[in-house]
Amino acid sequence: MSKTNKNNEDGKDANNMDNEFAGDKFTDITEVESVPNSEEGMPEDKIKSLVEKFIALKKDALLEIANDYPKKKSLIVDYSELFKFNAKLCDELIDFPDKVIRIFEEVINEQNIPVNFAGEVKFHVRFILPKGFTLKIRDVTSEYINKFFCVDGVITRVSDVLPKVYVGVFQCPICGKRKDVYQEKNRNLIVPSVCDDCKKAVRFKLLPEESKFIDIQRLEVQEPLEMLRGGEEARKIEIWLTDDLTGKVLPGNTIEVAGVMKLIPPKDINDAVYRKFIDANNISVIDREFTEVDLSEDDIKKINEFAKSPNIAEKFVSSISPTIYGYKEIKEAMALQLFGGSKFKLPDKTKTRGETHLLLIGDPGVAKSKLLIGASNIAPKSIYVSGKGTSAAGLTATAEKDEFAEGAWVLKAGALVLASGGIACVDEFDKMEKEDRAAMHEALEQQTISIAKAGIVAKFRAETCVLAAANPKFGRFSSEKAITDQFDIPPALLSRFDLIFPLRDIMDNVQDQGVANYVLKAYSGKKEELLIPPIDIEFIRKYIAYARKNLNPVVGEYAQKQIEEYYLRLRRESSKDVVQITARQLEGIIRLSCASAKMRLKNVVEKEDVDRAIRLIEYSLNLVARDKETGKIDVDRVTQGPREKRDKIKGLSEILGYLTENGKKHCLIEDFVKQAKEQGIDEKDAKNFVENAKREGKIFEPKDGEIGMIE
């Protein structure tokens, strides 16, 4: 490990320290020759002397920890503070962390600090390292064995908290002599082989009741999604937490870990390949989004300049899947989805949802999948999954028994948890099993995922935008049926999407010419200007990350009045049978307006943003909710079908109610069908009503050929 400050003297001026840590990578910190780990470094007595002097300055902090023991057990030491005290001691910490941390803890525990606690008292020291010591998970190689460094990533798996022997008490079976053995930080139990008293090689017996145990928890952490490019696979590493670090994190949390790389010996003694893990000294949960998107001052300057350019929305729209012809409104909605709306904490401790969900339902070959891949490539943080190979656990989260936790229960995060703060693109949405799709309800609306299994109750954050694509119920849209009757997605789930876009493959000369032109240009082998995005993809990622990190637009007074007038006008024009707008669409307009303002780097929503949001909402509703007879929007068409169908269902419910009134609990199905036919309702529709009502739990069948209503 390279020395960070080999030529520095004790008490070096702290103003020079920032230059030492200017690099973003661990290997950039130093330029001098590395010291092999086999070297002993500074003598232990000198380290102890320096540590005693440093800890003497921390008496007040130690007393504060002691007063709150065992809730608090650790003294937090910032590397910069230790650097000011003695730079060479910092070198020792990085190169020989086990030795230095052990001496720190020995000195702290020798302080005779008064603690109001009956059990064994053991204090720890936890270090906070500067950013210059942070490595990418993929860069944690054998070079860093037994070195001190940081990694950050997203937790994918969390084991239960289990006890581990850290001081084993062993007994000789011949003479009964007891021997204490300190255990290494790996799975294998270190057992003495020769008795110190009888000098014989014996099989020692572990005495669990006299041994000392410590809590241990294992995590699996993967690289943040925002640092991946294209189809790169996220690398993972195992983290071991001990004592007061355990039980503080959940899958989906983004954490920063300061620790030491350790090795797990192979089970086969002839195997030369070891597994690695990080023995955590300190962890912290990172709440910020897009921490891995590095923005320089020059980047920020370019972003602010670009935000002032005219037609900024059109430039973003043209940069999304530029090789796909048309779909201007859909691409515009996708652009706003990438920026996301505003989030506010309300007085009742609930939060407003800023994420917009989009659903594309279209005929085969209309480029649905390409649109999803395009959005996934642009988004700073994204996951792309296919419904055919996705389960409820893979999408949301689960608790299951796993070898990762020695057969105990493990919490695992799914795609919607891992993509929190970004976008999840779900292709073949209609091919998912019903139970798997049902698991998404909570994530789409409440932005959380709850687990209650085997005594484990947990709630994960899933603030994820969902962009889903599906095919119609019969494979291709039919012009003979209402478009909403051809959605093969449950109404309750459909209602969670802010915008629904049906994509129909219609024979149109102009459209067909445009599609052919774009497809052929893509295969021309030339750099066609038409297919080149106006904005560089890498710049878009940085722009979106900057906007999402730094802006949370509010709805100004004029915009509030504009949205209110639009909402109230449509409510006044609605009737009992035709509802033109609900509170769901109102919230959708607000989310899209805030996203539009964020795209323009504005802190206040303006008229332009509201106009854009209303235009997109109306465009979507015109396609899926326009009543041909009245010419008005009827939002109930999306979830309940056309008005004629709703009237028919209402009539059939009234017939069943009439046949089962006056004390009758059930009636014959043939009587029900006969009554329906007398009122002009087709026999097939009546029988379909019975089957659907049984599935939904609205009616029951006491015996064959009879039905009754469930009150």
KAHU-V693735 format. One record per pair of residues at least 24 apart in sequence whose C-alpha atoms are under 10 Angstrom apart, sorted by the first residue. I is the first residue (numbers start at 1). J is the second residue. Records with the same first field share a line. If there is no record, write none. Layout:
I=J  J
This chain:
1=26  27  30  32  33  34  35  36  37  91  94  95  96  143  144  145  146  147  148
2=26  27  28  29  30  31  32  33  34  35  36  91  94  95
3=29  30  31  32  33  34  35  88  90  91  92  94  95
4=28  29  30  31  32  34  87  88  90  91  92  94  95
5=29  30  31  32  83  87  88  89  90  91
6=30  32  33  87  88  91
7=87  88
8=83  86  87  88
9=86  87  88
10=83  84  85  86  87  88  89
11=82  83  84  85  86  87  88
12=83  84  85  86  87
13=83  84  85
14=80  81  83  84  85  87
15=84
17=80  83  84  87
18=80  130  132
20=132
21=130  131  132  133
22=130  131  132
23=131  132  133  134
24=130  131  132  133  134  135  294
25=131  132  133  134  135  136  139
26=131  132  133  134  135  136  139  149  150
27=132  133  134  135
28=132  133
29=132  133
34=95
35=95
36=95  143
37=95  96  143  144  145  146  147
38=96
39=95  96
40=92  95  96  99
41=91  92  95  96
42=88  89  91  92  96  100
44=99  100  103
45=103
46=89
47=88  89  92  93  99  100  103  104
48=100  103  104  106  107
49=103  107
50=85  86  89  104
51=82  85  86  89  100  101  103  104  105  106  107  108
52=103  104  106  107  108  110  111
53=85
54=81  82  85  86  104
55=104  107  108  111
56=107  108  111
58=108
59=108  111  113
62=108  111  113  114  123
63=113  114  115
65=113  115  123
66=113  114  115  116  117  121  123
67=113  114  115  116  117
68=115  116  117
69=115  116  117  121  122  123
70=115  116  117  119  121  122  123  244
71=244
72=123  124  244
73=121  122  123  124  125  126  243  244  245
74=105  108  122  123  124  125  126  127  243  244  245  282
75=104  105  108  123  124  125  126  127
76=124  125  126  127  128  282
77=125  126  127  128  129
78=126  127  128  129  130
79=127  128  129  130
80=128  129  130
81=128
82=127
92=148
93=127  147  148  149
94=129  133  146  147  148  149  259  260
95=144  145  146  147  148  149  260
96=146  147  148  260
97=146  147  148  149  259  260  281
98=146  147  148  259  260
101=125  126  127  281
120=212
122=243
123=244
124=243  244  281
125=281  282
126=245  258  259  280  281  282  283
127=258  259  281  282  283
128=256  257  258  281  282  283  284
129=256  257  258  259  282
130=258
133=258
134=256  257  258
136=222  223  224  227  235  292
137=221  222  223  224  234  235  236  237
138=222  223  234  235  236  237
139=235
140=237  261  276  277  278
141=261  276
142=261  262  263  276
143=261
144=260  261  262
145=260  261  262  263  276  277  278
146=259  260  261  262  263  278  279
147=259  260  261  262  278
148=258  259  260  261  278  279  280  281
149=257  258  259  260  261  278  280  281
150=256  257  258  259  260  278  280  281  282  283
151=221  222  223  237  255  256  257  258  259  278  283
152=221  222  223  224  254  255  256  257  258  283  284  285  286  291  292
153=220  221  222  223  224  225  234  235  236  237  252  253  254  255  256  257  285  286  291  292
154=220  221  222  223  224  225  236  250  251  252  253  254  255  256  285  286  413  417  418  419
155=219  220  221  222  223  224  236  237  238  239  249  250  251  252  253  254  255  412  413  417  418
156=219  220  221  222  223  236  250  251  252  253  254  397  411  412  413  414  415  417  418
157=218  219  220  221  222  238  250  251  252  397  398  399  404  405  410  411  412  413  414
158=217  218  219  220  221  239  247  249  250  251  252  399  404  405  409  410  411  412  413
159=216  217  218  219  220  240  246  247  250  251  399  400  401  402  403  404  405  406  407  408  409  410  411  412
160=215  216  217  218  219  246  247  404  405  406  407  408  409  410  411  456
161=214  215  216  217  218  241  242  243  246  247  405  408  409  410
162=213  214  215  216  217  218  242  246  405  406  408
163=212  213  214  215  216  217  242  243
164=189  211  212  213  214  215  216  217  242
165=189  208  211  212  213  214  215  216
166=211  212  213  214  215
167=208  210  211  212  213  214
168=192  205  206  207  208  209  210  211  212  213
169=204  205  206  207  208  209  210  211  212
170=195  203  204  205  206  207  208  210  211
171=195  202  203  204  205  206  207
172=196  197  198  200  201  202  203  204  205  206
173=202  203  204  205
174=198  200  202  203  204
175=200
176=204  205
177=204
178=204  205  206  207
179=204  206
180=206  210  211  212
181=211
182=212
184=262
185=240  242  262  263  264  279
186=240  262  263  264  265  277  279
187=263  264  265
188=264  265  267
213=243
214=242  243  244
215=241  242  243  244  245  246  247
216=240  241  242  243  244  245  246  247
217=241  242  243  245  246  247  405
218=242  246  277  278  279  404  405  410
219=246  249  250  251  277  278  404  405  410  411
220=251  277  404  412
221=251  252  253  254  255  257
222=254  418
223=254  292
224=254  255  290  291  292  293  381  418  419
225=290  292  379  380  381  382  383  418  419  422
226=289  290  291  292  293  379  380  381  382  383  419  422  541  545
227=290  291  292  293  294  380  381
228=292  377  380  381  382
229=377  378  380  381  538
230=373  376  377  378
231=377  384
237=275  276  277  278
238=275  276  277  278  279  404
239=276  277  278  279  280
240=277  278  279  280  281
241=278  279  280  281  282  283
242=279  280  281  282
244=282
245=280  281  282  283  284
246=283
248=283  284  285
249=283  284  285
250=285  411  412  413  458  459  460  461
251=397  398  410  411  412  413  414  417  418  458  459  460  461
252=397  412  413  414  415  416  417  418  419  420  460  461  462
253=284  285  286  287  413  417  418  420  460  461
254=284  285  286  287  288  289  291  418  420
255=283  284  285  286  287
256=280  282  283  284  285  286
257=281  282  283  284  285
258=282  283  284
259=283
288=421  548  549
289=380  381  420  421  422  545  546  548  549
290=380  381  421  422  541  542  544  545  546  548  549
291=545  549
292=380  381  545
293=380  381  541  542  545  546
294=542  545  546
295=542  543  545  546
299=539  542  543  546
300=542  543  546
302=539  543
303=539  540  542  543  544  546  547  601
304=543  546  600  601
306=543  600  601
307=543  598  599  600  601  602
308=600  601
309=600
311=600
312=599  600
313=596  599  600  612
314=534
315=533  534  535
316=533  534  535  540  599
317=533  534  535
318=530  531  532  533  534  535
319=374  378  531  532  533  534  535  536  537  540
320=371  372  373  374  375  377  378  533  534  535  537  540
321=367  370  371  372  373  374  375  377  378  531  532  533
322=371  374  518  530  531  532  533  534
323=370  371  374  515  518  519  521  522  528  530  531  532  533
324=366  367  368  370  371  374  514  515  518  519  522  531
325=366  367  511  512  513  514  515  516  517  518  519  531
326=511  514  515  518
327=371  501  503
329=501  612  615  616  619  620
330=358  359  360  371  499  500  501  503  616  619  620
331=371  374  375
332=596  612  613  616
333=357  358  499  592  595  596  612  613  616  617
334=358  371  372  374  375  467
335=375  378  379  544  595  596  599
336=591  592  593  594  595  596  597  598  599  612  613
337=375  379  422  423  465  466  467  591  592  595  596
338=375  376  378  379  380  381  382  422  423  465  467  541  544  545  548  595  599
339=379  422  465  543  544  545  546  547  548  551  592  594  595  596  597  598  599
340=421  422  423  464  465  544  547  548  552  591  592  593  594  595  596  598  599
341=548  551  552  553  554  588  590  591  592  593  594  595  596  597  598  599
342=548  551  552  553  554  555  590  591  592  593  594  595  597  598
343=552  553  554  591  594
344=552  554
350=446
351=446  447
352=446  447  587  591
353=444  445  446  447  463  464  587  588  591
354=447  463  464  465  552  587  588  590  591  592  594  595
355=421  422  423  444  445  447  463  464  465  466  498  588  591  592  595
356=423  444  464  465  466  467  496  497  498  499  587  588  591  592  595
357=423  424  444  445  464  465  466  467  468  496  497  498  499  500  588
358=425  465  466  467  468  469  494  496  497  498  499  500  501
359=426  429  466  467  468  469  470  494  496  497  498  499  500  501  502
360=427  429  467  468  469  470  471  499  500  501  502  503
361=428  429  430  468  469  470  471  472  473  476  477  486  487  488  500  501  502  503  504
362=469  470  471  472  475  476  477  487  501  502  503  504  505
363=470  471  472  474  475  476  477  478  502  503  504  505  506
364=470  471  472  475  476  477  503  504  505
365=503  504  505
366=503  504  505  515
367=469  503
368=427  428  468  469  470  471  503
369=425  426  427  428  468  469  470
370=427
371=425  467  469
372=424  425  426  427  467  468  469
373=425  426  427
374=425
375=423  424  425  467
376=422  423  424  425  467
377=537  538  541
378=536  537  538  539  540  541  542  544
379=422  423  424  537  538  540  541  542  544  545
380=421  422  423  537  538  540  541  542  543  544  545
381=418  419  420  421  422  423  424  464  541  545
382=415  416  418  419  420  421  422  423  424  425  464  465  466
383=415  416  418  419  420  422  423  424  425  426  466
384=415  419  423  424  425  426  427  467  468
385=415  424  425  426  427  428  429  468
386=425  426  427  428  429  431  432  468  469
387=425  426  427  428  429  430  431  432  433  436  437  468  469  470
388=426  427  428  429  430  431  432  433
389=428  431  432
390=414  415  426  427  428  429  431  432  433  436  437
391=432  433  435  436  437  439
392=432  433  434  435  436  437  438  439  440
393=436  439
394=436
395=424  426  436  437  439  440  443
396=436  439  440  442  443  448  449  450  451  460  462
397=439  449  450  451  458  459  460
398=449  450  451  452  453  458
399=451  452  453  454  456  457  458
400=453  454
409=453  454  455  456
410=456
411=451  453  456  458
413=449  460  462
414=449  462
415=462  464
416=440  443  444  447  448  449  460  461  462  463  464  465  466
417=443  447  448  449  460  461  462  463  464
418=460  461  462  463  464
419=461  462  463  464  465  466
420=447  448  460  461  462  463  464  465
421=461  462  463  464  465  548
422=462  463  464  465  466  545  548
423=463  464  465  466  467
424=464  465  466  467  468
425=465  466  467  468  469
426=466  467  468  469  470
427=467  468  469  470  471
428=468  469  470  471
429=467  468  469  470  471  488  489
430=468  469  470  471  472  473  487  488  489  490
431=470  471  488  489
432=470  489
434=489  490
437=489  490  493
438=490  492  493
440=466  493  496
441=492  493  494  495  496
442=493  496
443=496
444=493  495  496  497
445=493  495  496  497
466=497
467=497
468=497  500
469=500  501  502
470=502
471=502  503
472=502  503  504
476=504  505
477=502  503  504  505  506
478=504
481=642
482=624  625  627  637  641  642
483=623  624  625  637  638  641  642
484=623  624  625  637  638  639  640  641  642
485=637  638  639  640  641  642  645
486=641
487=638  639  641
489=639
490=639  640
491=636  638  639  640  641
492=639  640
493=639
494=638  639
495=584  635  636  638  639
496=584
497=584  585  588
498=584  585  586  587  588  589  591  592  617  620
499=585  588  616  617  618  619  620  621  624
500=617  619  620  621  623  624  638
501=619  620  621  622  623  624
502=620  623  624
503=623
543=599  601
544=598  599  601
546=598  601
547=595  597  598  599  600  601  602
548=595  598  599  601
550=598  601  603
551=594  595  597  598  599  601  602  603  604
552=594  595  597  598  601  602  603  604
553=593  594  595  596  597  598  601  602  603  604  605  606
554=590  593  594  597  598  602  603  604  605  606
555=590  591  593  594  597  603  604  605  606  609  610
556=603  604  605  606  607
557=604  605  606
558=605  606  607  610
559=590  593  604  605  606  607  608  609  610  611
560=590  605  606  607  610
562=606  607  610  611
563=589  590  593  607  610  611  613  614
566=614
570=632  633
573=632
574=632  633  634
575=634
577=634  636  643  646  647
578=627  630  632  633  634  635  636  637  643
579=632  633  634  635  636  637
580=621  625  626  632  633  634  635  636
581=621  633  634  635  636
582=635  636
585=614  617  618  621  635
586=614  617
588=613  614  617
589=613  614  615  616  617
590=614
592=616  617
645=685
648=676  680  681  682  685  686  689
649=681  685  686  689  693
651=676  679  681
652=676  679  681  685  686  689  690
653=689  690  693  698  709
655=679
656=690  699  707  708  709
657=708  709
659=708
660=707  708  709
661=709
664=708
665=702  707  708  709  710
666=699  700  701  702  703  706  707  708  709  710
667=701  702  705  706  707  708  709
668=701  703  704  705  706  707  708
669=701  704  705  706  707  708
670=705  706
671=705  706
672=706  707
